[in-house]
Amino acid sequence: MNPSLQNWYRTRGSGQEHWRNRLRGNFSASPLHAAGHVYFQNEAGQVIVVRAGTTFAEVARNQLGDGARTFVSYAVDSDDLLVHSESTLYRIRR
């Protein structure tokens, strides 16, 4: 069985489901909703960005540089995302 995270997007208030999708990988970190996107980070250090909307749209998929595992959820500092792997702290700027 392939590990994956099933995620969905629902309307705030009514709870109406708009889409449902699976992202491959093991996930320990919580997703982050910011600036019209939802950011996911799997344990292998892959960052997946999905547009927050009524249809599923993956807008980016990137690997953090050192390949170290990531378990911690994102932190936000102004417009920057902070991501911590087992060996490195990253600041991702707009």
Steps between C-alpha positions, in 0.01 A plus 500: 500500500633844407492749786306813419307786647142536396398861507193693403384855474174608657319831509537676832167518681290264286759222487416429134770276351653628176779253431681201642849380403790285623855625534766228502739468793502489879373816670554605863485880462169685494405676175503879492242721324643840405484749214244298305699175511527191718856386577575134575836357606574128502761325713738469204529881483273548201288817504169482310300817436132480403274790402222550755190491285204300381706284260824316576806675353854410604713808432843386623695201625853561628764308694678664793874519433668260741265202460466467879168387643242757612241440772428848636212720378565832327551819694418844359700821544339793315492381136762228553458128567735328742564128450722284719649170383706268718812700412405844364266794564368654175346842446292513181430850378240621251 
